């Protein structure tokens, strides 16, 4: 059997990637609620949050939720 080149190995690895093609303006929306569970969506968000912290160069905060910094903004009446 012949050895595959790097380009051919990458092509084989991509063969089963789930890919969809849409015309411009006909793309699906960003609402994943029909195709994913809340747990799956939280897992996706957590991966993005971890990457963002990694790219920022800062450590991921390690404190209880009750101690998280924040502020309450109430609507003016």
N, C-alpha and C positions, 0 to 999 in steps of 0.2 A: 504494500500500500504506500502511496506517495505521501510525503510530508506536506501538510497544508502551509501556505504562506500566512503571515500575520494577518494580511488583509482578508484572506479566505476564512481564517479562524474567526475573525470578528463578524464576517458575514453570516457564518453558521450560527454564531451566538445570537445574532439579531433575528434569525429566521422565525422564531416563535413570539417575538414581541407583539403585544396587542396594538395594532395601529388602525386608525380610522381616518378617512379623508373626507373633507367637507368643502363645499364651495364657500367662498368668502361671504360672510353674512348669514350662513346657514349652520354655523357651528352650534353644538349643544351648549346649554347654559352651564353655569358652575355649580348648580344644585345637585349634590351627590346623595341627598337623603333617600332617593328611591333605589339607589344601587349599593349603598353602604349602611352599616349600622352606626349608631352614635359612637360605639367603642372604636370602630375602625376610623371614623373621622377624627376622634381625639388622638388616636395613635399617629395619624398623618400630621396633625397639628403639632404634636410633641416633637416629632422628628424635625419639622421645620424650625421650631423654637430652639431645639438643641443646636442645629446648624447655625442659626442666627447668633446665638451666644458664642459659639466657636469662632465664627468670623469676626465677632466684635473684639475678641481677644480678652474678654472678661470672663471670670468664672461664673458658672450657673449659680444664682443665688440659692442659699441653703438656709431658709428660715420657714417657720410655720406660716400657713396662709393667713392666720389672724394677725401676724406681724408684718404682712406685706405692705409696702408703702402704697399710698393711694389717697384720693380725696373724693368727697361727695360733692357733686354739683347739682343743686336743686333748681328746678325751673322757677323763673321769676313770675310772680302773679301780678 
